[in-house]
Amino acid sequence: MARVLAICHVIAGLFGIAFLYDKFTYNTPTRLGADDAPQARFELVPASNYNAPVPARGIDIIFVHGLGSNPDTTWRARRCTTKLETSAVPKASEAPEHACQDVNWVIDFLPDDLRFDEVRQDIRLFFYNYDAYWKRDALPERLSTLGAALVGRIESGIRATNAERGRDLIFVAHSYGGLVVKKALVLARLDSSKSYITEVTKGILFLGTPHRGTTFSSWGWWQAQALRLRGSNPSILTDLEYDSTSLRDLHDEFARGNGGNIAVYNFFEQRPIRLAQLWFFKWEKFCVPESSATYGSPMTYNFGLSVDHYGLNKFASRDANYQFVLSKLRAVVFSLAASAKRTYAVPLKTVASYTQREGLWSELQNKIRISHANAPVPYAVAISGLGGVGKSQLALKYAETYKDRYDPILWIDASSTELLRSSFQRLAVELGLLETLGTKQASALMDDSAIRLVLKWLYDRTEADGEWLFIVDNADDLSIGVQAVIPKGPRGTVLITSQDELSPKLLTGNCEHIKVGTMSIPESAALLLHHIGHYLDPIPENVTTDCKRVVHNLGYHPLALDLAGAYIGNNADPESALTQYLDDFTRHRDELLQMDHFQGLLPTEKTVWTVWDTTLHKIAGDNPHLQPDLLLAFLAHFPGPVIQDETIRLAALGLTQCDCVPETVREGFPAVLQGILSTDDGGWDSFQYRQARDIMLRYSLLKQVGTYWFGVTMHPLVKWRALKVIPKEEIPQWKEWFTTIILAACIQMGEQIEQGDRHGFLQDLVTHLPPTSELLPPQLSNDSTYPSISEMMMQLTLMQLFIGQGKWDEVERISRWQVQANKSKLGANHTSTLQSMVFLASALRNQGRLDDAEKLLEEIIETSNTGIEADGTIRLRSVAILALTLSGQGRYHEAEKLEIEVMETRKAKLGPEDLETLTSMSNLASTLWHQGRWVEAEKLLTEVVEKHKAKLGVHHPHTHQSMSNLASTFKKLGRWDEAEQLEREIMGMNKAKLGVSHPDTLNSMARVILILKERGRGDEAAKLYLEGLGSLVSGLQTDGLWDIGEKLMINQLGESRAKSLLACLRKHHTWILSDSNNVSRLSGKSKEIAYAKNALTKSPFSEIIPTGSLEHESCMDFVRPNIDEETMTCQWKLSRPQRLLPASGPCLQANSFSRIEG
């Protein structure tokens, strides 16, 4: 009985214990219950929806929770605010109300905080949810099985394709989750089929991971043991024993496999967990102490956070702890995004001597981001220009600079069909679309499998992929089918380089266009000094000077400069080699420009000799009826900077209408010259010339300029290369043809010389004439043939042109030859001899050789007095010139007597209205003016002005000169209103007839400015000063003659003065800096300074530019006080570089009296 009773007590006790056990453990959560089970599935759960297909290159970040937790709670924190805190204007009577919300920092913060403007990246965020719950109904998991499961989930979930396997991995693991990550990487490394997971793992953030275990493990183990009946899993806690063998082994294997290739950031808790508190007594303990959460190893960094263990993974706001963790995560992401393997299939690179051209670079950066929404490709730029000016280098520089923006960057050589095919085959292999380069070629480009594969691959890129850049280089021959192989697609950017200006039409949609010219002076010097400058520090002044001479000789052409620099820099003594190069260029230019000593040693295989070969052969082959290559060779004979269409027109008419050019000469011209010089119905038929010229403009072999007489310019090296088209044995004949054509134009011009609007063109035409020595026959002898009438007519026409240009030394050369010829064949007393002597005397006088002129004129007059001349015309003209000579010597009384004689004689013989009579009246008025007899001078000049207007018209230069002389006389008489009215009238007529930037307009403007200044009207003077200066700058810009203007620039301004004056100019002339192509070509420390220098130093006001600092806000303030009448010269004549006049030429000055030589 007692035994039974004992058994009953035991049973009762057991039931009691069971009841109590059930009572205390009943509420232990179980994953089998719907309420306690995590919402997330047990797998890799994306933090957001990601588009398919997945880009092959990107970053996946996996967040791994700790023991017994899940993604729903691990990364979530609760943030509470009061109503008063969120109210803009809280009421005083309101009581605080708490508002709380859950914040998952991985979802709510990270997507925005991991964006980078600097680099493109594709980032996906995943939660790894695994079942590590150990308290109740637990699975028999252990660290090894959990690690293996993570590997499996990665492989099947986010690494299912080959493309995905290349994406980088980053792990963010809390507590026990860090051990799972370590175990997974160890297992993956041991399996060759999965080792790529370890290879692509680039970073791990361990948040309180117990690398050495935790002291809480024993408590957990006892708790698990107590919950055995509920299905706990104590074995999962066994590995967490502090300094357990299993954890040490795991860490050793992990560290050994890492090898310093993974960036590891260990974060440890700096606050303990509070286990209990009774009044002031606290029981606190670190869950994972610093000694366990950190370790030392390469690429491993340890940081503490001011939270306890459960605060390491929960951030309710972007507080300091969050920002610190984020900074380390961003560091890993940024390094991966910036260094991610990208396809850069560009077999070339910029040359070591690449010199940045800021204007072009800025233009390319701006235009390549102009979007064309409806175009086949959204971004496209075509870069065109002369061969060798740096188009390909500019494109390569862009690709190298922005290689992180685009993926892929692809390059093809479009020089020929064969190179197009091979380029696409190379790209297909690079992109993995073909395994090997093919050898069999399809008949048509679009039938080529490599081309079709690459074009389709680019077209199929989506928003999930990066932007691609496709460079089409050397697309000079558009007829080979380049247009068909230019890719299309919404993610694309196309960059084309070509010598053909029509290359933008390769894209059917909108395409931006950049025209590349030669370099500026500083850019050219920098390129040359790159090759030799590193040998010299500092660079001597003589080297800098020689560099400028070299770059000038090579026309600022980048390829020519680079080759010359390599040649010079290869010498052991570059300084002496530079000097030698200048000497060799003068003596052996052809050999220097054709040599290819550095073939195979420089990135380019082209030389100055070969760079235009393809283009020249193409235009000749495609247009045999026009022969543009021969026309280019003919135009290359023109020595002047601008070849005007008007010159060709005049030559065509002159050859047809002038008897001095025999028909046999015209018939001997080659077909190309006969074609461009043909006439129809008495006018020039320009069709063939325009057709051939436009072809050369298209390929930048010529450049059109908008001068008063439209024409073209040619780069000096193109000119040199074009002349080589002519066979050597035919060169003398082409020179004769050219000389004949130019002389015919001059003769035709001579017939129109009295037309007022033709004087400006004379200055352009004469620049093309061969040297006078080539136009004159050799030294005469007794056996020499007397020049024909046609030859004498040509020489007289030339003298007339040279007189108009003020080239009195050329007049002297021709007239001396004529004097010698006439004396030899006709005698010293012949009228033709005397006439040529008159020209010679005039040339001597105008060169300031007054005594020689006086002696010669007295000889002419003495000979004429013998009666050999019937009408006395030569004598009278000699007397008139002698009077001018005496006036030049200050012998006004003697000059006056002679001028009265000339005037009265001409009135009697020619009439009072004749132009020669009016000239003698004007010169007599000048003599009176210089004697202070201004009333008498005014009376004569008033009559001259009225008769000039009636005879020549109000726009003729002689009319304007007599009006200006009358204005000067009014000033001397104190009649300022009348003087100003006359000068303003001249200025107004010049503006209307010639334009605001014509030299004559600017001269008349200068005279008005001085009158205003003398009358104390400084504000008006300053305003007109700025208007004139702006007109000059605008005129140069319109002409497109910056190359010439740059070379003529005289650095007279300091930096601050130029900046200040330019700022004022821009207030009045907003169009001045509108053309970026022209501005980008200027020299100086800045574009603005150079622009101001270029304009100001060639103005008629360069002598009156303020000498002080230009810091005033008002333009008027610094202009007004500095206008000085004595320094007002006619430097406006330099305003158009193609029209340079010598200082000794006719010059209308503001306070002087100009004579007219009959």
QUIJO-V934040 format. One line per field, one symbol per residue. phi: phi as a letter, one per 20 degrees, with the letter a starting at -180 (. if undefined). psi: psi as a letter, one per 40 degrees, with the letter a starting at -180 (. if undefined). burial: + if it has 9 or more other ideal C-beta (glycine too) atoms within 8 Angstrom, else -. Layout:
# QUIJO-V934040
phi->???
psi->???
burial->???
This chain:
# QUIJO-V934040
phi->.fffgfffffffffffffffgffedfefgcffeffefffffeaedffbedfdffgfdrcdddddfefmdaffdfddcdddcefffeefcfefefefceccbecdffeedggffdecffcebddddcdddcedfdebleffebgfffffffgffffeeccfdffffeffdcdccdlffffffgffffffffdffdfffffefdacdedmfegdobffffffffffffegfenfcfffeffegglfffffffffffffffmmedfdcedcfdceeeeabcleeddcbffcfgfeecadagmdcdcdcebefedfdccebeeffffffggfffffffffffdffcececfdbfffegdfdgffffffgfffdeedfeegcfcbcddcrggneofffffffffffdfeedbedcccedfbffffffffffffffemececfededffdgfefffffffffgffefdffdffdccddeleedffeofgfdffcqfddcdcddaeefeggffdfefcfccdddfeffffffffffgfcffecbfeffffffffffffffemmegffffffffffffffcgffffffffffffecggfffefcfdgnddgeeecffdfdggfffffffecffelffffffffffffffcdegffffffffffeeeffdgfffffeffgfffffdfcblmcfeegfffffffffffemfccecdfgdgacdcfgffffffffffggfefgfffffffffffffffffffdfefgedfffgfffffeffggfeeeffgfcfefefgfffffffffffffffffemefffffffffffgfffffddofefffffffffffffffffenefffffffffffffffffnfdfdmffffffffffffffffenefffffffffffffffffedofefffffffffffffffgfeneffffffffgffffffffednfefgffffffffffffgffemefffffffffffffffffedofdfgfffffffffgfffffemdfffffffgffffffffffffffmdfgffffefdeddeffffffffgfgffecfegdeefffffeeeofbffffffgffffdefdfedfgeefedffefffeegfdfcffefddfgfefcgfcfdffefgbedfcbceedef
psi->ddddddddddddddddddddddddedehiieehddeiidiigahhheihhiiihidhahhhhhhiaheaiddddehihhhiidddehdgiideiihhhhiihhhddddddddeeihddihihhihihhhigfhedhfiifiidddddddddddddddefdidddeeiiihhhhhbddddddddddddddehdeeeddddeheihhhgfhgdeaieeddddddddddeddefigdddedeehhfiddddddddddddddfeehhhhhhihehihhdihhbehihiihdgidddeiihiifhhhiiifiadeedehheigadddddddddddddddddddeihihggheiiiidehhhgddddddddddeehhgdeidhdhhhhhiiiheefdddddddddddfeedihihihihfdiddddddddddddddeedidihidhhidideehdddddddddddehadeiiiihhhhifgdgeeefdddehiiieeihhhhhieheeddedhdaihihhhhaiiidddddddddddedeehhihidddddddddddddeffhdddddddddddeeidgddddddddddddddfddddeeifdfheeidieiiddededddddddddegdddfddddddddeehdidhhiddddddddddddeheehidddddeiidddddeeiihfeihgeddddddddddddeedihhigadhiaiihiddddddddedhideeddddddddddddddddddddeedehdeedddddddddeiiiddediiihiideihhiiddddddddddddddddeegdddddddddddddddddddideidddddddddddddddeeegdddddddddddddddeeeehdeeddddddddddddddddeegdddddddddddddddddddieeidddddddddddddddeeegdddddddddddddddddddieeiddddddddddddddddeegdddddddddddddddddddideiddddddddddddddddeegdddddddddddddddddddddeffddddddehhgeiiddddddddddddddgeedfdhddddeeiaididdddddddddeeieedeehieahgeidhdddeddeehhddehafedeedhdefhiideihhhidfihhihh.
burial->--------------------+---+--++++--------+---++++------++-+++++++++++-+++--++++++-++++---------+----+---+-+++-+++-++-+---+++++++++++-+++++-+--+++--++++++-+++-+++---+++++++++++++++++++++++++++-+--++-++-++++++++++++++++++--++-+++-++-+++++-+++++++-+--++-++-++--++---++++++++--+++----------++++-+-+++--+-+++++++-+++-++++++----++++++-+++++++++++-+-++-++----+-+-+-+-+++++++-++---+--+-++++++++++++++++++++++++-+++-+++++++++----+++++++++++++-++---+------+--++++++++-+++-++-+++++++++++++++-+++--+++++-+++++++++++-++-++-+-++-++++++++-+++++++++++--+------++-+++++++-++++++++++++++++-+--++-++++++-++---+--+++---+---+----+++-++-+++-+++--+--+++++++++++++-+-++++++++++++++--+-++---++--+--++++++++----+++-++-+++-+++++++++++-+-+++++++-+++++++-++----+--++-++++++++++++++--+--+-+++++++++++++-+--++---+---+-----++++++-++++++++++++-+++++++++++++++-----+--+++++++++++++++--+--++-++++++-++---++--+-++++++++++++++----+--++-++++++-+++------+-++++++++++++++++--+-+++-++++++-+++-++--++-++++++++++++++-+--+-+++-++++++-+++--+-+++++++++++++++++++---+--+++++++++++++++++-++++++++-++---+--+++++++-+++-++--++--+++++++-+--++++++++++++++++++++---+----++-+++-++-+--+-++++++++++-+---+-++++--++++--
